[in-house]
Structure formats: C-alpha cells, structure tokens
C-alpha cells in the first residue's frame, strides 16, 4: 500500500459514492463528471493495492468492499481532524487560543500564581508562559520582543508600551518582631536612618523606589546598606535580625500576618505606587495577547494581596498613577 499516494480528493470521492450509491450520483453531488469520479476511485484503489468498490448484482449500485469500509472510517476521522483545524485556526484568529509569554517583575511573583489560576479559569484555551525577572530584565525583554505582556511598576519610557493600571502597590519598612524599635508607635527619621538597611540589587524597581524615598525624607543622608538579590533573602535576613528593609508590602503579607515580621510607622511611609499591565506598542498586536490583556483587566486587581498598614488608606488616596517612571 502506498499511503503517500492517497489524496483527499480520492477519499472524498469514495465517501460520496458510499453516500449517494453510484459514481454518477457522487459526481453530481461533488460537481464532477462520472469519469472524474471513476478516475479518483481507480487512483485510490491503486494506492491501496485493492478494490474499494464493487457493483451490486441486485440493484446495480456501487457498494464498499471491506477495504473500502476501512478507508471510509479513516475518512470520517480525517474530516473531524480538518474540522478541528478550522476551529483551532478560528480560535487563534479571534484570540481565544494560543500561547502568551507574560513577564512579571520578581516582586509580583507572590501573587502571580493566583493570577495564573484565574486566567486558566477564564481563558482555558490560552497557554500562559510565566517569566520572572527584576525590573531591568523585564524592560530588556520588552525591548527585544520576548514578552507579549508584562506586569510591573511604572511603565518604562522606552520601549514604547501600552499600559493599563491594575491596582495599588504599597511599600514600607519591615523589621524583626524583637527589633529594639519594635515597641515604638512611630519611628523618627534619625532613629530609622541609624539602622542597617537590607536592599535589593541594582536594576530592581524596589531599590529605585527606596532611593527616592531616602532622598525625600533625608536628602544627602547616607545609610548603611547591605545588598541582597531577591526578596526572600532579604526577608530571612530581617527575621534573623541583620537589619531593616524597605520592601513591597505585597511580598510580606504572610509574614506580617503570622507575626514573623512587623512594619514600622515612619516618615513618608507607606509609599504607594501602582501595578501596571503593559504590552509593546506595535501596529498589529497578536489577538491572543489582546484577549489575555482584556481578561487580566476584567479581574479588576482581585489577584492583588490585601494589606492592612498604618496610614495606607491615606497614602493610597494621595498616590498619583501619573507620577514619573520609576
């Protein structure tokens, strides 16, 4: 049998003969001549190496041989597969299916799994691939086209992006529960700046924001700083008593709730920025990326952690989403 010689025209001709009962009726149904149908059947039999039709002595109609029945059963599966292809291509064109690369800054990894689950429920046909990095890495990925969408703090000036506001992003100072200043209801500037600060690495949005906060509350004042890569090492170091840290409060919800960390009330705190969903500003964005962006916007920030912090409500009201990029 030469399966490479089989064609869809041959298989459809056989299916039509089986359905209509004769070569001439099959030709009429397919808009072909009887000789054309006969040629397709002969080609099919040559490829299969056996007869697929026989003429009934009782009524003169063409009937399938056992081999013809096998080919017809395969034809049903082929038609189903072709219909599925059409459906899948239509879903891709309408943005209901496909693969989307979503970049998130490392601070967002604490709620990204909740977001992924909500997206699975609302967009089951879309395969979302999550990539995590600091702000600098996510911006670099957007610039080289590595991400369809990204979740981050303030949108970058470059590359050009389309940005949607997702919700507030509060920051504050955390310390160990047994810190010497733990019993104070409010920490003055001098007492706070006398502490050792555990800080994120260069290129981190949190590190940039920490620098701006220090410039605002103590212009020109230097503080002792220990740099660590990532939020987890910083949290562990704070709990061990190595110092205090300026962090996204979304990264310490569990520890604050369990009492493993405490939050200081201090000048200029909390600092509230915002989360944004961004996508490259291109002429023809992929429909599936637009569909996923719409689904994320529709969640109205329900995936963001809920924070109870001193002065947070007032700080959120005063926060300006249109402030300069971080």
N, C-alpha and C positions, 0 to 999 in steps of 0.2 A: 504494500500500500504506500502511495506517495502522498503523504499529508500536505507536503509543500505545494502540491499541485491543486489542492482544493481551493475553491473560491466562494465568496459569499453569494455570488450570482448563481452558481451551481446549486448551493444548498437551498437558496430561496426558491429556485425553480422546482426542486423536489418537493419542498413544503407546499408550494402552490398546487402541484399535481395531486398530492395526497389530499389536499383540502377540496379541490374542485372536481377531482375524479378523472380528468383527462388532460392530455397535453394541450389540446386546443382551448379548453376552458381555462387552464392555467395561463396560457398565453394571453387570453383576453383579460384576465384579472391583473396581469402584470404589465399589460400594454405592449406585449411582444408577439411575434408571429409564432405559429406552431413549429416551424423549422428551427427557430431560435431556441425555443424551449427544448426541442429534441437534441440540439447541439449541446446545450448545457447539461442535460441528463447524460449524454454519451461521455462528455468530459468528466463528469462526476464518477461514472462507472469505471472509466479508465484510471482515474486517480485511486479509487477504492479497490480496483482489481476484481470486482464482482458486480453482478447485476443488482440494481436497487429498485427496479420497477418490473412488473410483469402484467400482461394483459389478461384480464379475467375472461374465461370462456363463457361464463354465464351471462354477463351483461356488457362485455366489451370495454369495461372501464379499466383504467390503469390503477394497479394496486401496488403497495410497497412490499418488497421482499423483506425477509428478516433483516438483511443488511440495510435495506432502506429504512426500516424502523429504527435501527441504531443511529443512522445518520440524522433522521428526523428528531430523535430525542436530543442529540447533540445540538441540533439547530435551535431548539427551544432554549437551551442553556446559553447559546451564543446570542440569541435575541435578548435574553434577560441581561446578559453582560453589556450589550450595546446600549440597552435602555439605561442601565446603571451609569455607564459612561456619560450619557447625555444628561442624566440627573446630576452627576457629580460636577460636570463642567458648568451646568447652570448654577449650581450652588457656589462654585468658585467665582463665577461672574457676578453673582449677587452678594458676595461676601459672607455667605453662610457656612463656608468650609474653607480649609486651607491651613497654612502654618504661619504663625506670627511670632517674631522674636521681640520679646519685651525686656528691656533693660531697666533695672532698678538700682538706685544708689544703695549702698550697704545698709544705711540706717533704715531703709524701707523693708529689709528682709524680715523684720519682726512682724509685719502684717501681710507680707506678700503671699504666704500660704493661704491665709483666709481669703484674699482676693482671688487666688487661683481657683479655689473651690467654688466661689460664687460664679466665676467665669465658666467653669465646667458645667455648672447647672444651667446657666443662661445661654451659653453658646456651645452645645455639645459637639458640634461639627468642626470646631476650630481647635487646632493643636497649638497651644501656647507654650513657647520655649522661654524659660526664665534665665536671664543672665544678670549677675550681681557684680557691682564694682563701685569704687568711690566716685565722687562727682567728676573728677578729671577723666577717669576711664570711661564713664558713660558719655560724656561730651565727645570724647575722641571717637567712640563707637558711632554716635550720631553723625559725626562729620564724615566718616568713611562709609556710611550706609549700612552698618552692621545691625542696626535696630530699626524695626518698623515703628515701635512706640517706646517711650521711656517714662519712668516716674522718678521725679527728682524735686529739689527745692526750686529756687528761682530759675526760670528758663535762661539758657545761655544767650549771649549776644550773637555768638557765632558757634555753630552754623545756624542758618535761619530755620526757625521751627514755628509750628502752630501749637499754641499752648492753651490748656483748659485748667481752671482752678479746681482742685479736688477737695481741699479742706485745710484746716489749721494744723500747724506743726510747731508745738511748743518746745522750748529748750530751757534747761535750768541747771543748777549746781547740785550734785549729789555727793553724799558722804556716807561713811560707815555709821551705824547706829551708836557706836561707842566713841565717836569723834568728840574731842574736848568741847567743841562748839554745839554739840547736838542738842543741848537743853535750851539754847537761845531761841527766842521767838523771832528775832531779826538780827542778822549778822551785818555789822557795819563794814564799810568799804575797807578800812585799814586791816581789820581782823581777817577779812576774807582774802585780801591780796597777800597776806603774810603766809598763806597756805601754799603747799606744793600742788600744782595743777597737773593732772594727768590728761594729756591732749592727744587728739587724733593726728594722723600723719598729714604731711603736706599734700594738697590736692583734695582733701576732704572738705565737703561743704560745712560740716560741723566745726572744723578747725578754722575756716574762714570766718564763720559767724562768731566764734569765740574771740578771735582777734578784734572784730568790730565791736563786740560788747566791751572788751577791755579798753579799747580806745575811747569808748563813750564814757565809761564810769571812772576811768583813771588814765587820762591822756598822758602818754610818755612814761608811764609807770611800768617797770619790768616785774615779772613774776617768775618764780622758779617753776620750770616746766619739765615734765618727763613725757616724751613722745612714745606712743604705742600704736601699732597698726590694728585697727578694728575696735569695735565696741565691746566685744566680750573680754579681751584682755584688760581693758580699762575698768569694766565693772568688777572683775575679780580683784584687780589691784586696789580699787577703792574699798571693797569689802575687807581686804587684808590690812587696810589702814595706811596705805602708802601715800595717800593724798586725797584731794577732792577732784571732781571733774565736771566740766561743762559738757552736757550731753543732750541729745534729743530725748525728751521725756517719753517718746514712743518706744524707746529701746529698753526702758527700765520699768515698765508697767508691772510686770510680775514681781520684781524685786521690791518695789515700793509697797505693793500690796501685801507682800509677805513679811515686810519689816526688815528685810536684809539690807536695804538701803534707805536713807532718808533724804529729804530735799530741803535745802536751805532757802529761807526767805531773805533776800539780799537786794542791794541797789540794782535797778534796771532789770529785775527778773520777775516773772519768766519772760524770755524773749520769744515772741511768736512770729514765725514765718508761715509759709504755706506750701502744701504739696501741689505739684502740677503734673498733668499728663501732657507730654509733648510728642510730636511726630515731625519728621523732616518736612519742610515746606517745599514740596515738589509739585510739578504740574499734574501728574497723574498718579496719585497715591493708590496703593493696592486696595481693592474693595474689601478684602478680608480684614485689613488693618483698620479701615474706617469703621467696619462693623464692630470690631472689638473695642475701638475707642468709644463708640456710642454706648456699648454695653457697660464699660467702666464708668462713663459719665452718669449713666442711668442709676448706678448704685449709690449716688449721692454721698460718697465718702463713708458708707456704712461699714467698710472694712477697716477704717482707721481706729486705733485704740482710743478708748475714752479715758481722759486724765482728770484727776481732781488735784489741783495745785493751788497754793495760796496766790491770790491775785491773778489767776489765769483768766477769769471771765473778763476783767477789765482790760487785761493785756490783749485778749482776742479782739475786743471791740476797737482797740486803738491800732491793731495791726493793719498795715497797708499792703495789700497784694501787689500794688503797682510800684513798690519801692525798688531801688536799683538792684540789679542782679547781684547775687552773692558770688 
